[in-house]
Amino acid sequence: MYRKGSVVSADGTTIGFRRLGSGPDVILLHGSMLAAQDFMQLAEALAGDFTVTVPDRRGRGLSGPHGADYGIDREVEDLQALLKEAGASRVFGLSSGALIGLRTARVVPAIEKLALYEPPLDVNGSVPVDWVPRYRRELAAGKIAAALVSTLKGLQADRVFTTVPRFILVPPLNVVLRFQRKAEGDDVPIPDLVPTMAGDMQLIDELAGTAKDYASVDADVLLLAGSRSPAYFGRSLDELTAALPRSARITIPKLDHSGPTNDGGPAEVAQALRAFFA
């Protein structure tokens, strides 16, 4: 069972979180179209050794809206507030959450250990973005299932969505999403998470080509990947391996980009994190 709490970020936005376990503090930052609920199995796997804080990033669930001036600076401020409240020095991030952890580590010496699972750091156009205009049009038209399919096909992070034709995927997803308009407890319904991809793509755009910026990161960094993930994540990790002064890299067999989530392989990711954070 988790405990709920919140902090107030620098711009006044409330950032809500779930907390469980006991021991040294660890903060887990979820990625695109996810919320704290998607990290609960990972958090539970770590809770025997650590006090685990899992925020809903802004724009989701327990937290306030993105805000008019949303961007990487706001996300860094949110993580700074969480680090101060928890007294944490260990951070794990998935995808866009990994980008936030990485950017924060440049300015927050308190982060001593940083684990990153497949940050989509663009290297000379390596991250696919040609699908984004269609996603935005579908979102504006209220076509949530179509926007979700455009995202998953565009990012190539799920083999099923990459290979199965759109006309087969959209109708059943429409039915599924219709029944997921409400979620239990503090969980965020999937239809409410699909629009958050727009903000995360803004982060990817802001941070494109910044790999060399992280030569100043003083933390120990663990770079994680799944063996079944798209190749462009590997290119991001190659650049970071070259830039970071103290890093190690692990590829986890049979996992893809969703590896740390409830639907992936949270036990395997937890094993790597437990060893690193200890």
PAZAPA-4460 file (N, C-alpha, C; in steps of 0.05 Angstrom, whole numbers, plus 32768, in hexadecimal, padded with zeros to 4 digits):
% residues 278
    n_x    n_y    n_z   ca_x   ca_y   ca_z    c_x    c_y    c_z   seq   type   mol
   8011   7FE8   8000   8000   8000   8000   8012   8019   8000     1      M     A
   800B   802C   7FF0   801B   8044   7FEE   800F   805B   7FFE     2      Y     A
   8021   806E   8004   8019   8087   8012   8019   809D   7FFD     3      R     A
   8006   80B0   7FFF   8005   80C6   7FEC   8011   80DF   7FF8     4      K     A
   801D   80EF   7FE7   8028   8109   7FF0   802A   811B   7FD8     5      G     A
   8034   8134   7FDD   8038   8147   7FC7   804D   815C   7FCF     6      S     A
   8058   8168   7FBB   806A   817F   7FBE   8060   8195   7FAC     7      V     A
   8069   81AE   7FB1   8062   81C4   7FA0   807C   81CC   7F90     8      V     A
   807A   81CB   7F76   8091   81D2   7F65   8095   81F0   7F64     9      S     A
   80AB   81F9   7F58   80B3   8215   7F58   809E   8227   7F4C    10      A     A
   808E   821E   7F39   807A   822F   7F2C   805F   822D   7F3A    11      D     A
   805E   821F   7F51   8045   821C   7F60   8034   8204   7F59    12      G     A
   803D   81F3   7F47   802F   81DB   7F3F   8032   81C5   7F53    13      T     A
   801D   81B9   7F5B   801E   81A2   7F6D   8027   8189   7F5F    14      T     A
   803A   817B   7F6A   8043   8161   7F5F   803D   814C   7F74    15      I     A
   8029   813B   7F6D   8021   8126   7F7F   8030   810C   7F7B    16      G     A
   8033   80FC   7F90   8042   80E3   7F8D   8037   80CD   7F9F    17      F     A
   803F   80B5   7F98   803B   809E   7FA9   8055   8096   7FB5    18      R     A
   8054   808C   7FCE   806D   8084   7FDB   8069   806A   7FEA    19      R     A
   807D   8059   7FE9   807B   803F   7FF6   8097   8035   7FFD    20      L     A
   8098   8022   8010   80B2   8016   8018   80C0   8025   802E    21      G     A
   80D9   801D   8033   80EA   802A   8047   8107   8025   803F    22      S     A
   8118   8038   8049   8134   8037   8042   813C   8050   8033    23      G     A
   8154   8050   8026   815D   8067   8017   8148   806F   8001    24      P     A
   8146   8089   7FFC   8131   8093   7FEA   8138   8091   7FCD    25      D     A
   8125   8088   7FBD   8128   8086   7FA0   810F   8093   7F94    26      V     A
   8113   80A2   7F7F   80FD   80AE   7F70   80FC   80A1   7F54    27      I     A
   80E4   8099   7F4C   80DF   808C   7F32   80CF   809F   7F20    28      L     A
   80DA   80A6   7F09   80CC   80B8   7EF6   80C2   80A8   7EDE    29      L     A
   80A8   80A8   7EDB   809D   8099   7EC4   80A1   80A8   7EAA    30      H     A
   809A   809B   7E94   809E   80A6   7E79   8084   80AF   7E6D    31      G     A
   8083   80AF   7E52   806D   80B9   7E43   8054   80A9   7E46    32      S     A
   803D   80B6   7E46   8022   80AA   7E48   8020   8096   7E5F    33      M     A
   802F   809C   7E75   802E   808B   7E8D   8029   809D   7EA5    34      L     A
   8024   8091   7EBC   8021   809F   7ED5   802C   808D   7EEB    35      A     A
   802B   8096   7F04   8036   8086   7F1A   802C   806A   7F1A    36      A     A
   8013   8066   7F13   8007   804B   7F14   8017   8036   7F04    37      Q     A
   8025   803F   7EEF   8033   802D   7EDD   804E   8024   7EE8    38      D     A
   8056   8030   7EFE   806F   8029   7F0B   806B   801A   7F26    39      F     A
   8053   8012   7F2C   804E   8008   7F47   805B   7FEC   7F4B    40      M     A
   805C   7FDC   7F37   806A   7FC2   7F3A   8088   7FC6   7F3E    41      Q     A
   8093   7FD8   7F30   80B0   7FDF   7F33   80B4   7FEA   7F4F    42      L     A
   80A3   7FFC   7F58   80A5   8008   7F73   80A3   7FF3   7F88    43      A     A
   8090   7FE0   7F85   808D   7FCB   7F99   80A5   7FB9   7F9A    44      E     A
   80B1   7FB4   7F83   80C9   7FA3   7F82   80E1   7FB0   7F90    45      A     A
   80E1   7FCA   7F91   80F7   7FD8   7F9E   80F1   7FE0   7FBB    46      L     A
   80D8   7FDE   7FC3   80D0   7FE9   7FDD   80DB   7FDA   7FF5    47      A     A
   80E5   7FC2   7FF1   80F1   7FB3   8007   810C   7FBF   800F    48      G     A
   8119   7FCE   7FFD   8133   7FD9   8002   8134   7FF7   8002    49      D     A
   8120   8004   7FF7   8120   8021   7FF3   8105   802D   7FFA    50      F     A
   8106   8047   8001   80ED   8057   8001   80EA   8062   7FE5    51      T     A
   80D4   805A   7FD8   80D0   8060   7FBB   80BA   8075   7FB8    52      V     A
   80C1   808B   7FAB   80AE   80A0   7FA4   80A9   809F   7F86    53      T     A
   808F   809D   7F80   8087   809C   7F64   8073   80B2   7F5E    54      V     A
   807D   80C8   7F52   806A   80DE   7F4C   805A   80DA   7F33    55      P     A
   8043   80E6   7F33   8035   80EC   7F19   8042   8105   7F0E    56      D     A
   8050   8103   7EF8   805B   811B   7EEC   8045   812F   7EE5    57      R     A
   804C   8148   7EE4   8038   815D   7EE0   8027   8157   7EC7    58      R     A
   800D   815E   7EC9   7FFA   8158   7EB4   7FEC   813E   7EB8    59      G     A
   7FF0   8131   7ECF   7FE5   8116   7ED3   7FDC   8113   7EF0    60      R     A
   7FC6   8105   7EF4   7FBE   80FA   7F0D   7FBF   810D   7F25    61      G     A
   7FD0   8106   7F38   7FD3   8115   7F51   7FE0   8130   7F4E    62      L     A
   7FEB   8136   7F37   7FFA   814E   7F32   7FEA   8163   7F22    63      S     A
   7FF4   817C   7F24   7FE7   8192   7F15   7FED   8191   7EF8    64      G     A
   7FE2   81A5   7EE9   7FE5   81A6   7ECC   8001   81AC   7EC2    65      P     A
   8005   81A7   7EA8   801F   81AE   7E9C   8026   81CB   7EA0    66      H     A
   8013   81DD   7E9C   8018   81F9   7E9E   801F   8206   7E83    67      G     A
   801B   8220   7E82   801F   822E   7E68   803C   822E   7E5F    68      A     A
   804F   822E   7E72   806B   8230   7E6A   8079   8215   7E6E    69      D     A
   806A   81FF   7E69   8075   81E4   7E6D   808E   81E0   7E5C    70      Y     A
   80A1   81D1   7E67   80B9   81C9   7E59   80CB   81BA   7E6C    71      G     A
   80E3   81B5   7E64   80F6   81A5   7E74   80FC   81B4   7E8E    72      I     A
   80FD   81CE   7E8E   8103   81DD   7EA7   80EE   81D7   7EBC    73      D     A
   80D5   81D6   7EB5   80C0   81D0   7EC9   80C3   81B4   7ED4    74      R     A
   80CA   81A1   7EC2   80CD   8185   7ECC   80E5   8183   7EDE    75      E     A
   80FA   8191   7ED8   8112   8191   7EEA   810B   819D   7F05    76      V     A
   80FC   81B2   7F05   80F3   81BE   7F1F   80E2   81AB   7F2F    77      E     A
   80D1   819C   7F21   80C0   8188   7F2F   80D1   8173   7F3C    78      D     A
   80E5   8169   7F2E   80F6   8154   7F39   8107   8160   7F50    79      L     A
   8110   8179   7F4D   811F   8186   7F63   810E   8187   7F7D    80      Q     A
   80F4   818E   7F7A   80E2   818F   7F91   80DF   8174   7F9E    81      A     A
   80DC   815F   7F8D   80D9   8144   7F98   80F3   813B   7FA6    82      L     A
   810A   8140   7F9A   8123   8139   7FA7   8126   8146   7FC2    83      L     A
   811F   815F   7FC4   8122   816D   7FDD   810F   8162   7FF2    84      K     A
   80F6   815D   7FEA   80E2   8153   7FFD   80EA   8137   8008    85      E     A
   80F4   8126   7FF6   80FA   810A   7FFD   8116   8108   8009    86      A     A
   8127   811C   8004   8143   8119   800C   8151   8103   7FFC    87      G     A
   8149   8100   7FE3   8152   80EA   7FD2   816C   80F1   7FC3    88      A     A
   817C   80DD   7FBE   8194   80E0   7FAD   8194   80CC   7F96    89      S     A
   817F   80BC   7F94   817D   80A7   7F7F   8165   80AC   7F6E    90      R     A
   8168   80AB   7F54   8152   80B1   7F41   8153   809C   7F2B    91      V     A
   813B   8092   7F23   8138   8081   7F0C   8124   808E   7EF9    92      F     A
   812A   808F   7EDF   8117   809A   7ECC   8114   8088   7EB4    93      G     A
   80FC   8086   7EAA   80F6   8077   7E91   80F0   808B   7E7B    94      L     A
   80FC   8088   7E64   80F6   8098   7E4C   80F7   80B6   7E51    95      S     A
   80E1   80C4   7E4E   80E2   80E1   7E54   80E8   80E7   7E71    96      S     A
   80E1   80D4   7E83   80E9   80D7   7E9F   8107   80D5   7EA2    97      G     A
   8113   80C5   7E91   8131   80C3   7E92   813D   80DE   7E88    98      A     A
   8131   80EB   7E74   813B   8104   7E6B   813A   8119   7E82    99      L     A
   8124   8118   7E91   8121   812B   7EA7   8136   8126   7EBD   100      I     A
   813B   810D   7EC4   814F   8106   7ED7   816A   810F   7ECE   101      G     A
   8171   810A   7EB5   818B   8112   7EAA   818F   8130   7EAB   102      L     A
   817B   813F   7EA2   817D   815C   7EA2   8180   8167   7EBF   103      R     A
   8171   815B   7ED1   8172   8164   7EED   818E   815F   7EF9   104      T     A
   819A   8148   7EF2   81B4   8141   7EFE   81C9   8155   7EF6   105      A     A
   81C5   8165   7EE1   81D9   8179   7EDA   81DA   8190   7EEE   106      R     A
   81C3   8194   7EFC   81C1   81AC   7F0E   81BC   81A5   7F2B   107      V     A
   81B9   818B   7F31   81B3   8183   7F4C   81C8   816F   7F56   108      V     A
   81DC   8178   7F64   81F1   8166   7F6E   81E7   8150   7F81   109      P     A
   81CF   8155   7F8C   81C4   8141   7F9F   81BE   8126   7F92   110      A     A
   81BB   8125   7F77   81B7   810C   7F69   81D2   80FE   7F67   111      I     A
   81D5   80E8   7F76   81EE   80D9   7F77   81ED   80C1   7F65   112      E     A
   81D5   80B6   7F62   81D2   809E   7F51   81B9   80A2   7F3F   113      K     A
   81BE   80A0   7F25   81A9   80A5   7F11   81A7   808D   7EFE   114      L     A
   8190   8081   7EFD   818C   806A   7EEB   8178   8073   7ED5   115      A     A
   817F   806E   7EBC   8170   8078   7EA5   8169   8060   7E93   116      L     A
   814F   805C   7E8E   8146   8047   7E7C   813E   8054   7E61   117      Y     A
   814E   8051   7E4D   8148   8059   7E32   813E   8076   7E2F   118      E     A
   814E   808A   7E37   8147   80A6   7E32   8146   80AB   7E14   119      P     A
   8131   80B7   7E0A   812F   80BD   7DED   813E   80D7   7DE6   120      P     A
   8158   80D7   7DEA   8168   80EE   7DE4   816E   80EE   7DC6   121      L     A
   8164   8102   7DB9   8167   8103   7D9B   8184   8109   7D93   122      D     A
   818E   80F9   7D81   81A9   80FC   7D77   81A8   80FF   7D58   123      V     A
   81AA   8118   7D4F   81A9   811D   7D32   818F   8112   7D25   124      N     A
   8179   8116   7D32   815F   810D   7D27   815A   80EF   7D2B   125      G     A
   8167   80E2   7D3F   8163   80C6   7D43   8148   80BE   7D4D   126      S     A
   813B   80CF   7D5D   8121   80C9   7D69   810C   80D0   7D54   127      V     A
   80FB   80BD   7D4C   80E6   80C3   7D38   80D1   80D7   7D42   128      P     A
   80CC   80EB   7D32   80B8   8100   7D3A   80A5   8106   7D23   129      V     A
   80A7   80F8   7D0C   8096   80FF   7CF5   8079   80F9   7CFA   130      D     A
   8073   80E9   7D0E   8057   80E2   7D14   8049   80F7   7D26   131      W     A
   8058   810A   7D31   804D   811C   7D45   8037   812E   7D3A   132      V     A
   8039   813A   7D21   8023   814A   7D17   8009   813B   7D15   133      P     A
   800A   8121   7D0C   7FF2   8112   7D0A   7FE6   810D   7D26   134      R     A
   7FF7   8107   7D39   7FEE   8103   7D55   7FE0   811C   7D5F   135      Y     A
   7FEC   8133   7D5A   7FDF   814C   7D64   7FC4   8151   7D57   136      R     A
   7FC2   814B   7D3D   7FA8   814F   7D2F   7F93   813C   7D3B   137      R     A
   7F9B   8123   7D3F   7F88   8110   7D4A   7F80   8118   7D67   138      E     A
   7F93   8121   7D76   7F8D   812A   7D91   7F79   8141   7D91   139      L     A
   7F7E   8155   7D80   7F6D   816C   7D7E   7F51   8165   7D75   140      A     A
   7F4E   814F   7D66   7F34   8146   7D5D   7F26   8133   7D71   141      A     A
   7F33   812E   7D87   7F28   811C   7D9B   7F2B   80FF   7D95   142      G     A
   7F3C   80F8   7D82   7F3F   80DC   7D79   7F56   80D0   7D8A   143      K     A
   7F50   80C9   7DA3   7F64   80C0   7DB5   7F71   80A6   7DAD   144      I     A
   7F60   8092   7DA4   7F6B   8078   7D9C   7F7E   807C   7D84   145      A     A
   7F75   808C   7D71   7F86   8090   7D59   7FA0   809E   7D61   146      A     A
   7F9F   80B1   7D73   7FB7   80BF   7D7D   7FCA   80AC   7D8B   147      A     A
   7FBF   8099   7D9A   7FCF   8085   7DA8   7FDD   8073   7D94   148      L     A
   7FCF   806B   7D80   7FDA   805A   7D6B   7FF0   8069   7D5C   149      V     A
   7FEC   8082   7D56   8000   8092   7D48   801A   8094   7D59   150      S     A
   8016   8097   7D73   802D   8098   7D85   803D   807E   7D86   151      T     A
   802F   8068   7D8A   803C   804F   7D8D   8049   8045   7D73   152      L     A
   803C   804B   7D5D   8048   8045   7D43   8060   8057   7D3D   153      K     A
   805D   8070   7D44   8072   8083   7D3E   808B   807E   7D4E   154      G     A
   8089   8078   7D67   80A0   8073   7D78   80AC   8057   7D75   155      L     A
   809C   8045   7D69   80A6   802A   7D63   80AE   801A   7D7C   156      Q     A
   80A2   8022   7D93   80AA   8016   7DAC   809C   7FFB   7DB2   157      A     A
   8087   7FF5   7DA3   8078   7FDC   7DA7   8075   7FCE   7D8C   158      D     A
   8080   7FB6   7D8A   8080   7FA8   7D70   8064   7FA2   7D65   159      R     A
   8051   7F9D   7D77   8036   7F98   7D6D   802B   7FB0   7D5F   160      V     A
   802E   7FC7   7D6C   8023   7FE0   7D60   8033   7FE8   7D47   161      F     A
   804B   7FE0   7D45   805B   7FE7   7D2E   8053   7FD7   7D15   162      T     A
   804C   7FBE   7D19   8046   7FAC   7D03   8029   7FAA   7CFB   163      T     A
   8017   7FAD   7D0E   7FFA   7FA9   7D08   7FEF   7FC3   7CFC   164      V     A
   7FE0   7FC1   7CE6   7FD5   7FD8   7CD8   7FC3   7FE9   7CEA   165      P     A
   7FC3   8003   7CE5   7FB4   8016   7CF5   7F96   8010   7CF5   166      R     A
   7F8B   8008   7CDE   7F6E   8003   7CDC   7F65   7FEB   7CED   167      F     A
   7F78   7FDA   7CF4   7F72   7FC4   7D06   7F74   7FCC   7D24   168      I     A
   7F86   7FDE   7D29   7F8C   7FE6   7D45   7F78   7FFA   7D50   169      L     A
   7F6F   800E   7D41   7F60   8024   7D4C   7F44   801C   7D56   170      V     A
   7F34   800C   7D47   7F19   8006   7D51   7F19   7FF8   7D6C   171      P     A
   7F28   7FE2   7D70   7F28   7FD6   7D8B   7F32   7FE8   7DA1   172      P     A
   7F46   7FF9   7D9A   7F50   800C   7DAF   7F3B   8020   7DB6   173      L     A
   7F2A   8028   7DA3   7F14   803A   7DA9   7F02   802E   7DBE   174      N     A
   7EFC   8014   7DBB   7EEB   8006   7DCE   7EF8   8004   7DEA   175      V     A
   7F12   7FFD   7DEA   7F20   7FFA   7E03   7F22   8015   7E12   176      V     A
   7F28   802A   7E04   7F2B   8044   7E11   7F10   804F   7E1B   177      L     A
   7EFB   8047   7E0D   7EE0   8050   7E16   7EDA   8046   7E32   178      R     A
   7EE4   802E   7E38   7EDF   8022   7E52   7EF4   8029   7E67   179      F     A
   7F07   8039   7E5F   7F1C   8041   7E71   7F1C   805F   7E77   180      Q     A
   7F04   806B   7E74   7F01   8087   7E7A   7F04   808D   7E98   181      R     A
   7EFF   8079   7EA8   7F02   807C   7EC5   7F16   8067   7ECE   182      K     A
   7F26   806E   7EE2   7F39   805C   7EEE   7F34   805A   7F0C   183      A     A
   7F3F   8046   7F18   7F3B   8041   7F34   7F4F   8052   7F45   184      E     A
   7F45   805C   7F5B   7F56   806A   7F6E   7F65   8081   7F62   185      G     A
   7F80   8081   7F65   7F91   8097   7F5B   7F9B   8093   7F3F   186      D     A
   7F93   807C   7F33   7F9D   8077   7F18   7F91   808A   7F04   187      D     A
   7FA0   808F   7EEE   7F98   80A2   7ED9   7F8E   8091   7EC1   188      V     A
   7F76   8097   7EB7   7F6C   8088   7E9F   7F7E   808C   7E87   189      P     A
   7F81   8077   7E77   7F92   8078   7E60   7F8A   808F   7E4D   190      I     A
   7F70   8094   7E48   7F69   80AA   7E36   7F74   80C5   7E40   191      P     A
   7F78   80C8   7E5A   7F83   80E1   7E64   7FA1   80E3   7E62   192      D     A
   7FAE   80CB   7E5D   7FCB   80CB   7E5B   7FD5   80CF   7E3E   193      L     A
   7FC4   80C8   7E2B   7FCD   80CB   7E0F   7FD5   80E8   7E08   194      V     A
   7FC5   80FC   7E11   7FCD   8118   7E0A   7FE8   8121   7E16   195      P     A
   7FF1   8113   7E2C   800A   811C   7E38   8022   8117   7E27   196      T     A
   801F   8107   7E12   8036   8102   7DFF   803F   811C   7DF2   197      M     A
   802C   812F   7DEE   8034   8148   7DE2   8049   8157   7DF2   198      A     A
   8046   8157   7E0D   805A   8163   7E1E   8075   8155   7E1D   199      G     A
   8074   813A   7E1D   808D   812B   7E1C   809C   812E   7E02   200      D     A
   808D   8131   7DEC   809B   8136   7DD3   80A8   8152   7DD3   201      M     A
   809C   8164   7DE2   80A9   817F   7DE5   80C3   817C   7DF3   202      Q     A
   80C4   816B   7E08   80DE   8166   7E16   80F3   815A   7E03   203      L     A
   80EB   8147   7DF3   80FD   813A   7DE0   8108   814F   7DCD   204      I     A
   80F7   8161   7DC4   80FF   8176   7DB1   8113   818A   7DBF   205      D     A
   810C   8191   7DD8   811D   81A4   7DE6   813A   8199   7DEB   206      E     A
   813B   817F   7DF0   8155   8173   7DF8   8164   8166   7DE2   207      L     A
   815A   8168   7DC9   8167   815C   7DB2   8184   8167   7DB0   208      A     A
   8197   8155   7DAC   81B2   815D   7DA7   81C1   8167   7DBF   209      G     A
   81B8   8160   7DD7   81C5   816A   7DF0   81D6   8156   7DFE   210      T     A
   81DD   8140   7DF1   81EC   812B   7DFF   8206   8135   7E0C   211      A     A
   8214   8146   7DFF   822E   8150   7E0A   822A   8161   7E23   212      K     A
   8211   816B   7E27   820C   817B   7E3F   8210   816B   7E59   213      D     A
   820F   8151   7E57   820E   8140   7E6F   822A   8137   7E78   214      Y     A
   823E   8142   7E6B   825A   813D   7E74   825F   8148   7E90   215      A     A
   824D   815B   7E98   8250   8168   7EB2   8242   8159   7EC9   216      S     A
   8233   8144   7EC2   8223   8135   7ED6   8237   8126   7EE8   217      V     A
   8234   812A   7F02   8247   811F   7F15   823D   8105   7F21   218      D     A
   8224   80FD   7F1B   8218   80E5   7F27   8223   80CC   7F1A   219      A     A
   8221   80B6   7F28   8224   809B   7F1B   820B   8096   7F0C   220      D     A
   820E   808D   7EF3   81F7   808A   7EE1   81F6   806D   7ED7   221      V     A
   81DF   8061   7ED9   81DA   8047   7ECD   81C7   804A   7EB5   222      L     A
   81D1   8042   7E9E   81C1   8043   7E85   81B5   8028   7E7F   223      L     A
   819B   8027   7E7E   818D   800E   7E7A   817E   800E   7E60   224      L     A
   817C   7FF6   7E54   816D   7FF2   7E3B   8161   7FD6   7E3B   225      A     A
   814D   7FD3   7E2A   8142   7FB8   7E25   814C   7FAE   7E0A   226      G     A
   8151   7F94   7E08   815C   7F89   7DF0   8149   7F8B   7DD8   227      S     A
   812F   7F8E   7DDD   811B   7F8F   7DC8   8112   7FAB   7DC1   228      R     A
   8120   7FBF   7DCA   8118   7FDB   7DC5   8122   7FE5   7DAA   229      S     A
   8116   7FFA   7D9F   8120   8005   7D86   813C   800F   7D88   230      P     A
   814A   800E   7D71   8167   8014   7D71   816D   8031   7D78   231      A     A
   815A   8044   7D74   8161   8060   7D7A   8165   8065   7D98   232      Y     A
   815A   8054   7DA9   8160   8057   7DC6   817E   804F   7DCB   233      F     A
   8188   803B   7DBC   81A4   8034   7DBF   81B6   804A   7DB6   234      G     A
   81AE   8059   7DA2   81BE   806F   7D98   81C0   8085   7DAE   235      R     A
   81AA   808A   7DBB   81AA   809D   7DD1   81BD   8094   7DE7   236      S     A
   81BC   807B   7DEE   81CD   8070   7E03   81EB   8071   7DFB   237      L     A
   81F0   806D   7DE1   820C   806F   7DD7   8217   808B   7DDD   238      D     A
   8207   809F   7DD6   820F   80BA   7DDA   8214   80C1   7DF7   239      E     A
   8202   80B7   7E08   8204   80BD   7E25   821C   80AE   7E31   240      L     A
   8221   8095   7E28   8238   8086   7E31   8252   8096   7E2C   241      T     A
   8253   80A2   7E15   826B   80B2   7E0D   826D   80CC   7E1D   242      A     A
   8256   80D7   7E25   8256   80F2   7E32   8259   80F0   7E50   243      A     A
   824C   80DD   7E5C   824B   80DC   7E7A   8265   80D3   7E85   244      L     A
   826F   80E1   7E9A   8289   80D9   7EA5   8289   80BF   7EB4   245      P     A
   8272   80B8   7EC1   8270   809F   7ED0   8256   8091   7ECA   246      R     A
   8258   807E   7EB8   8240   806F   7EB0   8245   8052   7EAC   247      S     A
   8231   8042   7EAF   8231   8025   7EA9   8218   8020   7E98   248      A     A
   8219   800A   7E89   8202   8005   7E77   81FA   7FE7   7E78   249      R     A
   81E0   7FE3   7E79   81D6   7FC8   7E7B   81BF   7FC5   7E67   250      I     A
   81BF   7FB0   7E57   81A8   7FA9   7E46   819A   7F91   7E52   251      T     A
   8180   7F93   7E57   8171   7F7E   7E64   8163   7F6D   7E4F   252      I     A
   8169   7F53   7E4E   815D   7F42   7E39   813F   7F41   7E3A   253      P     A
   8133   7F40   7E22   8117   7F3B   7E1E   8105   7F52   7E25   254      K     A
   8110   7F69   7E2D   80FF   7F80   7E34   80FF   7F94   7E1D   255      L     A
   80EA   7FA4   7E1C   80E9   7FBA   7E09   80E6   7FD4   7E18   256      D     A
   80DC   7FE9   7E0B   80DC   8003   7E17   80CA   8004   7E30   257      H     A
   80B7   7FF2   7E32   80A5   7FF2   7E49   80B0   7FE2   7E60   258      S     A
   80C9   7FD9   7E5E   80D4   7FC8   7E72   80CF   7FCE   7E8F   259      G     A
   80D2   7FE8   7E98   80CF   7FEE   7EB5   80B1   7FEF   7EBE   260      P     A
   809E   7FEF   7EAB   8082   7FF3   7EB3   8076   7FD8   7EBB   261      T     A
   805D   7FDB   7EC6   804F   7FC3   7ECE   804C   7FAF   7EB8   262      N     A
   804A   7FB8   7E9F   8046   7FA6   7E88   8060   7F9B   7E7C   263      D     A
   8077   7FA4   7E87   8090   7F9B   7E7C   809D   7F86   7E8D   264      G     A
   80B5   7F8D   7E97   80C4   7F7A   7EA9   80CE   7F88   7EC1   265      G     A
   80BC   7F93   7ED2   80C5   7FA3   7EE9   80D7   7F94   7EFC   266      P     A
   80D4   7F79   7EFF   80E5   7F6A   7F11   8102   7F6A   7F07   267      A     A
   8106   7F67   7EED   8121   7F68   7EE2   812E   7F83   7EE5   268      E     A
   811E   7F98   7EE0   8129   7FB3   7EE3   812F   7FB9   7F00   269      V     A
   811E   7FB0   7F12   8122   7FB5   7F2E   813C   7FA7   7F38   270      A     A
   8142   7F90   7F2D   815B   7F82   7F34   8173   7F93   7F2D   271      Q     A
   8173   7F9F   7F16   8189   7FB0   7F0E   818B   7FCA   7F1F   272      A     A
   8173   7FD5   7F24   8173   7FEE   7F34   817B   7FE9   7F51   273      L     A
   8173   7FD2   7F5C   817A   7FCC   7F78   8198   7FCA   7F7B   274      R     A
   81A5   7FBD   7F69   81C2   7FBA   7F6A   81D0   7FD5   7F67   275      A     A
   81C6   7FE6   7F55   81D2   8000   7F4F   81CE   8013   7F66   276      F     A
   81B5   8015   7F70   81AF   8028   7F85   81BA   8021   7FA0   277      F     A
   81BF   8007   7FA4   81CA   7FFE   7FBE   81E7   8008   7FC0   278      A     A
***
